[in-house]
Amino acid sequence: MCMAIPSLVISIEGDLALVECFGVQRSVNLLLMPEPVAVGDYVFIMANTYAVERVSPEVAAESLAYLKEVLDEPAAGDAW
């Protein structure tokens, strides 16, 4: 299963963007984007490699809050 992660575009050079999510930066490819992307935009990242959709800051914040909640939960079977 693949999950789209919203990430903030920090810089763009050609078809590559430097994005940040949860303090981690990575370079992603913009070739699959159906519309132009600018620094400051949020984009969904698939397969840790490709930006596939631009999203509003509100949608990004909601998605990131949910992901943080899920990631902070103890895994099933973990001791409390």
N, C-alpha and C positions, 0 to 999 in steps of 0.2 A: 504494500500500500504506500502511496506517495501522498504527502501532505504539502499544500502550498503555505509558505511562510511569508508574512508581510515583512518587507525590509525597506529601510530608508535609503534613497539614492544619495550618496555623498559626492561622487564625482563621475563624470562620463568622459571616456576617451574612445572615439570611434564607435564600434559596436559592443564595447564592454563598459560596464558600470561597476563602480565600487559601492557596495551596499553594506548596511549595518543592521544587525538584529541582536538584541540582548547583549550588546557590547562586543559582538563578534563581527569582524569585517571580512567580506569575501568579494571576489570578482565574479560577475555573472554576465552572461551573453544576452544581448538585447535583440537578436535577430528574430525571435518569435513574437516580439511586441507588435500588436496591430496599430499602435499609435505612438507618437513621439513621447519621450520621457525626458524630464528635466531634473536637475539637482533639487532635492527637497521633496520630490514625489515619493510615494510609497508604491511598491510593486510586489506582486506575489511571485515567489521564487519556487520553481519546481525542480526536483532532482538535484537540489543544491547547486544548480548550474545555469538555469535559464529563467529570465524574467518573462512572465507570460501575460500579466494583466496589471494595469495601473489601478490602484484603489484609493478611495478617499482617506484622509487622515482618521476620520471617525471609524470607518470599517477596519483600518489597520489597528487602531487602538483597541477596539472590541476584540479582534482576533488575537492580538498579543496578550491581552488580559486573560482571555480564555486559555491560551497556551501556557501562560505562566501558572495559572491555577492548576492545570493538569500536570505540568512538570513538577510543581511543588508538592503534589499529593504523594503520599507513600504508595509504593507498588503493592498490589494485592499479595498478601502473604508476608509482607515485611512486619517485623516486630515494632510495636509502638514504643 
